[in-house]
Amino acid sequence: MAKLDGAKVAVIGGASGVGFAVAAAAIEAGAHVVVGSSQSARIEAAAEKLGPGAKGVAVDVRDEASVAAFFEAAGPFDHLVFTAGDWGHMFGATRDLDVEASKARMEVRFWGAARAAKYATRQISKDGSITLTGGMLAHRPIPGAPLTTASAHTTEGLAIGLARDLAPVRVNAVCLGLILSEQVLNWGEAMIKGFTANLPLPRGGTVEEAAEAYLYLMRATYVTGQVVRVDGGGSLV
Ligand SMILES: NC(=O)c1ccc[n+]([C@@H]2O[C@H](COP(=O)([O-])OP(=O)(O)OC[C@H]3O[C@@H](n4cnc5c(N)ncnc54)[C@H](OP(=O)(O)O)[C@@H]3O)[C@@H](O)[C@H]2O)c1
């Protein structure tokens, strides 16, 4: 396993939740991090909280020029982690589908990740890695949300396609079950229990538990084109 000591890690989506936990764990492992997200006040506050190993740069992944500027500001780096995501993401039932609005909902998670990969190629080390973030709705569809499942699959599709296209840069994805980020904690205990009570590990995961998978994928120098599920065993039920 490669060490992260002295490595440079860019985390887009690092203002909060899983991305922030990845940035903190990377710093603990000796890396320098550049964290990005769309609200400058939030990303500056996150960088300050992360401490001297971190720099915050505002980036809106819906805007190609902003993504290009982020990677220019970041300079050469080793690993990119992409956890940026918006939450207005349930597309609704098929008969009521608003096709145009649905296209817009792909801007952050899918097109944002594609834009980040495009400009990352200008600065990333050939020994480096890119890790994207998907969700278990890709594999455990729920009624009323077929496009949400399709959208979740786009992340994994992009990761395996990029793994071929950008080799020897490694590209993988982490597929998250229910992870107790600030956003999810806002749902309240009853709703969280509803999603997790039947899991083999009957609780939500912590952001630190999720971060472990990203650290593994950054370090695992013979692993590319893979999806690591952090789902409390949700794949089994
Ligand atoms: N938590 C879960 O249970 C779970 C399950 C499955 C999948 N996921 C996915 O995993 C990812 C991380 O989840 P999380 O719970 O850690 O969510 P989170 O705390 O909301 O983190 C998402 C981050 O993305 C940033 N962001 C939003 N829009 C952006 C944009 N246009 N450009 C750049 N950055 C942007 C946000 O910061 P700003 O507001 O400053 O932009 C925020 O820091 C998300 O994509 C989420 O959908 C999460």
The ligand as an SDF file (V2000), in Angstrom:
LIG
                    3D

 48 52  0  0  0  0  0  0  0  0999 V2000
  -24.9510   10.4380    3.3260 N   0  0  0  0  0  0  0  0  0  0  0  0
  -25.5480    9.4270    2.7150 C   0  0  0  0  0  0  0  0  0  0  0  0
  -26.2660    8.6220    3.3310 O   0  0  0  0  0  0  0  0  0  0  0  0
  -25.3580    9.2120    1.2390 C   0  0  0  0  0  0  0  0  0  0  0  0
  -25.8790    8.0490    0.6430 C   0  0  0  0  0  0  0  0  0  0  0  0
  -25.6940    7.8440   -0.7140 C   0  0  0  0  0  0  0  0  0  0  0  0
  -25.0180    8.7820   -1.4740 C   0  0  0  0  0  0  0  0  0  0  0  0
  -24.5480    9.9240   -0.8640 N   0  0  0  0  0  0  0  0  0  0  0  0
  -23.8340   10.8980   -1.6890 C   0  0  0  0  0  0  0  0  0  0  0  0
  -22.5510   11.0680   -1.1550 O   0  0  0  0  0  0  0  0  0  0  0  0
  -22.1090   12.4240   -1.3230 C   0  0  0  0  0  0  0  0  0  0  0  0
  -21.6910   12.9850    0.0400 C   0  0  0  0  0  0  0  0  0  0  0  0
  -22.7810   12.9170    0.9300 O   0  0  0  0  0  0  0  0  0  0  0  0
  -22.8170   13.7250    2.2960 P   0  0  0  0  0  0  0  0  0  0  0  0
  -23.8690   13.1010    3.1220 O   0  0  0  0  0  0  0  0  0  0  0  0
  -21.4500   13.8930    2.8230 O   0  0  0  0  0  0  0  0  0  0  0  0
  -23.4070   15.1370    1.7750 O   0  0  0  0  0  0  0  0  0  0  0  0
  -23.0450   16.6520    2.1090 P   0  0  0  0  0  0  0  0  0  0  0  0
  -22.5850   16.8170    3.5260 O   0  0  0  0  0  0  0  0  0  0  0  0
  -24.2040   17.4650    1.6580 O   0  0  0  0  0  0  0  0  0  0  0  0
  -21.7920   16.9340    1.1710 O   0  0  0  0  0  0  0  0  0  0  0  0
  -21.9280   17.3380   -0.1400 C   0  0  0  0  0  0  0  0  0  0  0  0
  -20.9430   18.4570   -0.4090 C   0  0  0  0  0  0  0  0  0  0  0  0
  -21.0590   18.8380   -1.7700 O   0  0  0  0  0  0  0  0  0  0  0  0
  -20.8800   20.2420   -1.8460 C   0  0  0  0  0  0  0  0  0  0  0  0
  -21.5760   20.7010   -3.0580 N   0  0  0  0  0  0  0  0  0  0  0  0
  -22.9140   20.7530   -3.3040 C   0  0  0  0  0  0  0  0  0  0  0  0
  -23.1500   21.2800   -4.5050 N   0  0  0  0  0  0  0  0  0  0  0  0
  -21.9290   21.5810   -5.0470 C   0  0  0  0  0  0  0  0  0  0  0  0
  -21.5100   22.1690   -6.2630 C   0  0  0  0  0  0  0  0  0  0  0  0
  -22.4020   22.5930   -7.1840 N   0  0  0  0  0  0  0  0  0  0  0  0
  -20.1910   22.3210   -6.4900 N   0  0  0  0  0  0  0  0  0  0  0  0
  -19.2720   21.9120   -5.5600 C   0  0  0  0  0  0  0  0  0  0  0  0
  -19.6020   21.3590   -4.3800 N   0  0  0  0  0  0  0  0  0  0  0  0
  -20.9280   21.2010   -4.1370 C   0  0  0  0  0  0  0  0  0  0  0  0
  -21.5060   20.7900   -0.5610 C   0  0  0  0  0  0  0  0  0  0  0  0
  -20.9140   22.0240   -0.1200 O   0  0  0  0  0  0  0  0  0  0  0  0
  -21.4550   23.4650   -0.6200 P   0  0  0  0  0  0  0  0  0  0  0  0
  -22.8610   23.5690   -0.1410 O   0  0  0  0  0  0  0  0  0  0  0  0
  -20.5340   24.4500    0.0020 O   0  0  0  0  0  0  0  0  0  0  0  0
  -21.3530   23.4600   -2.1020 O   0  0  0  0  0  0  0  0  0  0  0  0
  -21.1690   19.6950    0.4310 C   0  0  0  0  0  0  0  0  0  0  0  0
  -19.9500   19.9640    1.1080 O   0  0  0  0  0  0  0  0  0  0  0  0
  -23.2750   13.1600   -1.9720 C   0  0  0  0  0  0  0  0  0  0  0  0
  -23.1290   13.1390   -3.3710 O   0  0  0  0  0  0  0  0  0  0  0  0
  -24.4470   12.3010   -1.5920 C   0  0  0  0  0  0  0  0  0  0  0  0
  -25.5200   12.4510   -2.4600 O   0  0  0  0  0  0  0  0  0  0  0  0
  -24.6900   10.1530    0.4480 C   0  0  0  0  0  0  0  0  0  0  0  0
  1  2  1  0
  2  3  2  0
  2  4  1  0
  4  5  1  0
  4 48  2  0
  5  6  2  0
  6  7  1  0
  7  8  2  0
  8  9  1  0
  8 48  1  0
  9 10  1  0
  9 46  1  0
 10 11  1  0
 11 12  1  0
 11 44  1  0
 12 13  1  0
 13 14  1  0
 14 15  2  0
 14 16  1  0
 14 17  1  0
 17 18  1  0
 18 19  2  0
 18 20  1  0
 18 21  1  0
 21 22  1  0
 22 23  1  0
 23 24  1  0
 23 42  1  0
 24 25  1  0
 25 26  1  0
 25 36  1  0
 26 27  1  0
 26 35  1  0
 27 28  2  0
 28 29  1  0
 29 30  1  0
 29 35  2  0
 30 31  1  0
 30 32  2  0
 32 33  1  0
 33 34  2  0
 34 35  1  0
 36 37  1  0
 36 42  1  0
 37 38  1  0
 38 39  2  0
 38 40  1  0
 38 41  1  0
 42 43  1  0
 44 45  1  0
 44 46  1  0
 46 47  1  0
M  CHG  2   8   1  16  -1
M  END
$$$$
